[in-house]
Amino acid sequence: MNKTFLTLLILLIAVSVYGQKLSSVNQLSLIDHTITLNRMGIEINSDGFLKQIQTFYSEDHTGEPQTLLYEPIHFHYYVTAKTQLKLNPSIFKLISSSKDSVVWNVLSTADELEQDIKGEMLTNGLIKYKIRIRALKNLTLNSINFHIPFQKPTAKYLAGLNEIAGLRSDTVRWNANQKTIPAVWIGDEKQGIYLSLNEQKIFNQLNTKNGWLNEGSGKLQISIKGSSMLLELNTGNITLKQGEDLVLLPA
């Protein structure tokens, strides 16, 4: 049986110093694990998530770039409140690469579970992730946390989650019992990330769990953490049987 997460869409929005926005005429290129688009460099981490997002002031990507992330985007799998599973990523697999789309896949494993990530980036700045989490043993997790750690200077503004668009509050909270759509934009005048978690209905499965919602336990918090500004999604307690999947679907 699959238990179904919400859709995870990450939209990278970059505006150059000349006010040139991302558009469908842009072309993607890939060197090693870095995708370039317009004046952005998007580096993919060994586990398949985003490692860094840079915006350059010049078209040839020279000069000092502005970075958006404080550290790579990542999951935490907590067995207890203080202990978590350590996953080891396998080889980065490039599925396809063209001027219109780059698709990649990475499988990471621990003794208790495996995490299979498939990412796709398009020329409009949209990154779509499909993430499958499979229990290799009967497993109860205290929580699954998803982190996007921002550089504080480039996380100046926020829009969404029932907040008035403008300067970001020190702390913003959302939970699965609220009617507000779980979508938020964070950034500054030059670049930002729009994160959308839209519920997907699976009509051929009767017993699905909407992962981040998790029967009303799912929650999101955006707040200062040390030198970074952290967006954290938290599922609450999750129980999986051996061979059971959690799937985070694309749009």
PyMOL commands that set and color helices and strands:
alter all, ss='L'
color gray80, all
select helices_A, chain A and resi 152-154+214-216
alter helices_A, ss='H'
color red, helices_A
select strands_A, chain A and resi 2-4+8-14+28-31+34-37+40-44+50-55+66-67+74-78+88-89+93-97+101-109+113-122+126-135+139-141+143-151+157-160+163-167+171-175+183-187+191-196+219-225+228-234+238-240+245-248
alter strands_A, ss='S'
color yellow, strands_A
deselect
rebuild
show_as cartoon
